[in-house]
Amino acid sequence: MQTCPESTASLISVMGISMGDEGKGRVVHEILEEIESVSGKPAAGVMKVNGGANAGHTAAGLKLNLLPSGVGNPRVPQLLIGAGVVADPRKFLWEAKPLEARGLSVLSRLIIDEKTQVSDLSHRLLDLAWEDYRIKQLGMENRGSTGRGISPAYSDETGQWQMFYLAFKQDRKGFSSALQGRVQRATDTIRHVCKVSEKDWFSFFETLTEAEKRANEDSIEGEIFSPEEFDFIRFRANEPYALNLELLEEVYWQAGVELVSCIGDIRPFLLGNKPSSQPIVAEFGQAYWLDKRHGFTPNVTASHTTGSELFHSGGIPLREVREIGCCKAYDTKVGTHHFLTRIDHEADALGRKLAKLEFGTSTGRQRMVGWFDAVEKGNALRFGGFDELVINKLDALTLDDGIDCKLKICVAYRQKDGSIIREVPRSEQVRRELTPVYEEMEGWDTDIGSLSSYAELPSETKAYVSRMVSSLLEAAFPDGIESSKLPKVRFIGIGPDPGQIISDVPSTDELVAHSNLTPSVR
């Protein structure tokens, strides 16, 4: 890959422009490799901007949720956790220690900002309780929460009950008092507001224990942790709606104390990184359409996922940043989202193939699959903004195994009155009444995973790429595409392994010109 010569930004952010699961972790890996290849020196650091243990990626062969994906590169000197993150201290250790057992330095590189918020068991119990409330008290369908306590932890911030990692560097009495108040509020809410039954209350601890023992099976088998480490039942009191507070406090305090050397102020580090310095790569969790304010409410995350959150989380003023928007060559969603371009993966052969590739790293849940929605990505460019575009998993659309079908791109929406629009309505009720307008494209059956240049791609593949890009731009620029504002296609992913990318993609102007064809419109 070629580093863009016009960019002098000391910050590079990698964010999703769909509904998450765009392969941002692999993009971070490729960017880190590129920085070192071009300059001969590694990036100055990698920063996790938002969210918590509800993100998912793989590093050094391990599935991770909390540590930034750059942890897998041992030459990156600093792993930063922004103040916009909510994190369970035990989770940091659950991820760091198995990596260190493999010879990878983690804790010596980790800097958790002092203003990062502490989450704990009470938030996870609240997460399960609110899901129980929605289903049993309100009669709503399962929202598919990750159960990691992310939303309740962020609720503490808006309720001004937050606890910061700074607490672990101070007197234990303050931590103890804050934790007691937090637990009391949680148990009162679970009992009196969510109206969780005693049976369900006790089952929550079993649910969490089973989930964490399964997720950390390798660490247990490798004797890095004992099974008791992931036993949540021990925190349950004998009577309902109560916790063994003494044990809970001891376990969380000791986890925090173990991390004290990793807790600091990341602001001077971010501010001290001059344009002439090696860049810092900022890694966002989730994606544009999951933003808590601008996403598809109520199926959103609890944090901000748009570019400006980098500066809130980092605690620094606005400065130049190079923003990379990530998507896949098709769409995926998880949970109860209304999915306009969804493919029936039971009836559709290509849908079945794609579905086999799509399971959540965090939850293991089957993702829904669908055709590329250019309107969503175009609106993410128009209102969220990004300088460069990465398209992952183009290889997955190869029509192998006898699959015979046309590929589709959603280029617009049809409203109930028959009119056509190229923007995402802000009303979820209106959005649910739309039907996608597709353009059909010829597919390809050539294996593209071993190719190394754009010129080698089949003509049908190049046509599909060109139309993805041009239809995205049509939605982003309703008054006409502005050449001066076009994002560059930085690379295209053609396989899961490092280096399986096409980086010599033609200019965006050339791609738009190449898409001047007359596809079938449905």
Secondary structure, 3 states (H helix, E strand, C coil): CCCCCCCCCCEEEEEECCCCCCCHHHHHHHHHHHHHHHHCCCCCEEEECCECCCCCEEECCEEECCCCHHHHCCCCCCEEECCCEEECHHHHHHHHHHHHHCCCCCCCCEEEECCCEECCHHHHHHHHHHHHHHHHCCCCCCCCCCCCCHHHHHHHHHCCCCCEHHHHHCCHHHHHHHHHHHHHHHHHHHHHHCCCCHHHHHHHHHHHHHHHHHHCHHHHHCCCCCHHHHCCHHHECCCCCCECHHHHHHHHHHHHHHCHHHEECCHHHHHCCCCCCCCEEEECCCCHHHCCCCCCCCCCCCCCCCCCHHHHHHCCCCCCCEEEEEEECCEEECCCCCCCCECCCCCCHHHHHHHHHCECCCCCCECEEECEEHHHHHHHHHHHCCCEEEEECHHHHCCCCCCCCCEEEEEEEECCCCCEECCCCCCHHHHCCCEEEEEEECCCCCCCCCCCCHHHCCHHHHHHHHHHHHHHHHHHCCCCCCHHHCCEEEEEECCCCCCCEECCCCCHHHHHHHCCCCCEEC
